[in-house]
């Protein structure tokens, strides 16, 4: 699985003019299931994100996890993270099939919540308007193949 994490002071996702999910301080997690990904990889990714120390402590150092700051996660499916850029028009054949992608998105979202992190969501496959205030900015790319 691939994830792009953005540390945010707030973030929201709107679909057809209605807010689907919003958070205050925490993480906007753009997530993509790749071909061959498994629930075990989603579990490993969720556990890593929950422990990742990318929030400031009292001294201003990135030393705290999302759990330690009482942050929330806005999780948005993002199949374009699987883009194949060999040509000028991206291809997305490396992304998991939609039914598998949805199942892994749901599983990952549940695992983040199981880590004690409040979760807001986008809607899988929807055309979404994502708004965020990136804090830092801090943006981190994670691929389970490198964990």
C-alpha positions in Angstrom: 0.0 0.0 0.0 1.0 3.6 -0.5 0.2 6.5 1.7 0.9 10.2 1.5 0.7 11.8 5.0 0.2 15.5 5.5 0.4 16.9 9.0 -2.5 19.3 9.2 -4.0 21.9 11.5 -7.3 21.1 9.8 -8.6 19.2 6.8 -11.9 18.4 5.2 -13.4 16.6 2.2 -16.5 17.8 0.4 -18.5 15.8 -2.1 -21.3 17.4 -4.2 -21.2 20.4 -1.9 -21.6 18.4 1.3 -18.8 17.9 3.9 -18.1 14.1 4.1 -15.4 14.4 6.7 -13.4 16.9 8.6 -10.8 17.0 11.3 -8.8 19.5 13.4 -5.1 18.8 14.1 -3.8 15.5 12.9 -3.1 13.8 9.6 -4.6 13.9 6.2 -3.9 10.4 4.9 -4.2 9.8 1.1 -4.2 6.0 0.7 -3.8 3.7 -2.3 -4.1 -0.1 -2.5 -1.7 -1.6 -5.1 -2.1 -4.8 -6.9 -1.2 -7.7 -4.6 -1.7 -5.7 -1.4 -3.1 -7.6 1.6 -4.8 -6.8 4.9 -1.5 -7.6 6.7 0.2 -4.8 4.8 -2.7 -2.4 5.8 -2.3 -3.5 9.4 1.5 -2.8 9.3 0.9 0.6 7.7 -1.7 1.6 10.2 0.5 0.6 13.1 3.5 2.5 11.6 1.4 5.7 11.1 0.0 5.5 14.6 3.5 5.5 16.1 5.2 7.9 13.7 6.7 10.8 15.6 6.0 13.8 13.4 4.3 16.2 15.7 6.0 18.9 17.7 6.8 18.4 21.4 7.1 21.3 23.9 10.6 22.1 22.6 9.3 22.3 19.0 11.0 19.0 17.9 9.1 16.3 15.9 8.9 13.9 18.8 5.2 13.0 19.3 2.8 10.7 17.5 -0.7 11.4 16.4 -2.0 9.5 19.4 0.1 11.5 21.8 -1.3 14.8 20.6 -4.8 13.5 20.5 -5.0 14.1 16.8 -7.5 12.7 14.2 -7.0 11.3 10.8 -8.9 12.2 7.6 -8.5 9.2 5.3 -9.1 9.7 1.6 -8.7 7.0 -1.1 -6.3 8.1 -3.8 -5.7 5.6 -6.6 -3.6 8.2 -8.4 -0.7 7.4 -6.0 -0.3 4.3 -8.2 0.5 6.4 -11.3 2.8 4.9 -13.9 4.6 7.9 -15.4 6.6 6.3 -18.1 4.6 8.2 -20.7 3.1 11.6 -20.7 -0.4 10.3 -19.7 -0.4 8.5 -16.3 -1.5 4.9 -16.2 -3.0 3.4 -13.2 -2.8 -0.4 -13.8 -0.6 -0.8 -10.7 -3.6 0.1 -8.5 -5.7 -2.7 -7.0 -9.0 -3.4 -8.7 -11.8 -1.2 -7.3 -13.4 -4.0 -5.2 -10.1 -4.9 -3.6 -9.1 -1.3 -3.2 -12.4 -0.6 -1.4 -12.0 -3.6 0.9 -8.4 -2.5 1.8 -9.4 1.1 2.3 -12.2 0.0 4.7 -9.8 -2.3 6.5 -7.1 0.3 6.8 -9.6 2.9 8.1 -10.8 0.4 10.7 -7.2 -0.4 11.8 -6.4 3.4 12.2 -9.5 3.7 14.4 -8.5 0.5 16.3 -5.2 2.4 17.1 -7.3 4.9 19.1 -7.2 7.6 16.5 -10.5 9.3 15.6 -11.2 8.9 11.9 -13.1 10.9 9.3 -13.4 9.6 5.7 -13.9 10.5 2.2 -16.0 8.3 0.0 -14.2 5.6 -2.0 -14.4 6.4 -5.8 -16.1 9.7 -5.4 -15.0 13.0 -7.0 -13.9 14.8 -3.9 -12.8 18.3 -3.0 -10.1 18.0 -0.3 -9.1 21.1 1.7 -6.2 21.3 4.1 -4.0 23.5 6.1 -0.6 21.7 6.0 1.2 22.2 9.3 4.9 22.7 8.9 4.6 21.8 6.0 5.2 18.2 6.8 4.4 15.7 4.0 5.7 12.1 4.2 5.4 9.3 1.6 5.1 5.7 2.9 5.1 2.6 0.8 4.7 -0.8 2.6 7.3 -2.3 0.3 9.9 -0.2 2.1 8.7 -0.8 5.7 
